[in-house]
Amino acid sequence: MKELTNPEEQLVTIKELVDLFGVSNRSIRRAIKKYFPKKLKKGKTTYLNELEVTIVKKELSNHHNIGGIAYVDIRPYVEIYAKRIGKI
């Protein structure tokens, strides 16, 4: 598991974004590839911070009906992630 480099940093996975936005894995990956191509590595879990998620959401909102807000609150996923890496 990837550890948090900064305890304040909030990280979320592609799977969690699929569940949050209700769009396909492919759509999420396409948006990530457009702005953060080095983040996608075969066989590795991709983690995005809050700024990256906001950018991906903005890109998705151009093509999908996911709302017009530019900020995404991913705090609900932070506790899940922290439990996963043993921080809680």
N, C-alpha and C positions, 0 to 999 in steps of 0.2 A: 504494500500500500504506500502511496505517496504521502509524505508527511507535510504538514503545513510549514512553510518557511516563515510565515508571519502569522501569529495566532489570530490577528484581526482579519486576515485574508479569508474570503469565503470562496470555496471551490465547488464546482458542480460538474457532473459528467454529461455526456451526450444523451445517455438513457434518461437521466433526470430531466433534461431539456425536452426530450420527446414527450415525456409524461406531462410536463408543465405547460408546453405550448400546444400539444395535441397535433403535431405535425410529424412527418416521417423522419426516420433516422437519416435517410438520404438528403432530405431538405436541410437538416441541421448540419450535416457534414459538408454540403455544398457551400453553405454560408461560412462555415469555419475555414474551408479551403480558400475561399475568396479573400479573406482578411488575415488569416493566421495559418498559412499552408504548412509551416514547420511544426504545428501542434499535432497534426494527424500523422501517426506512425502506426504501421501495420502491426497488429498484435498487442498494442499498448492502449491502456485506457486514457482518453483525452480529458483533461481537467481544464475548466475555464474559470477565470475569476469574474468578479461582478462587472467590471468594465467590458471584458470580452463578451459576456452574456448579453449585455445591453447592446453591443454592436451587432451581435448575431440576431437578436430580436428585432432590431431596426431593419436589418436586411430581410428577415423573414416577413416582416409586416408589409413589405413592398409586394409580396407575392401570395401571402396567406392572410386570412381574416383572423388575426390574433390580437387585435386591439392596437390603438395608436399611441400608447404611452411609451416613452423612451427609456424608462427606468424599470428594472425588474428586481423585485425583492426576493433574493434567494436564501434569506435567513432560515426558512424552514428546512432547507437541505443541509445547512451547516451542522446542526445537531446530529443529523443522520450520519454525515461524513465524519464528524468528530468521534462518534461512537464506533464507527467502522475502523478508525485508526487507533482506538484506545485512548483518546484524549478525554473522554467523559466516563 
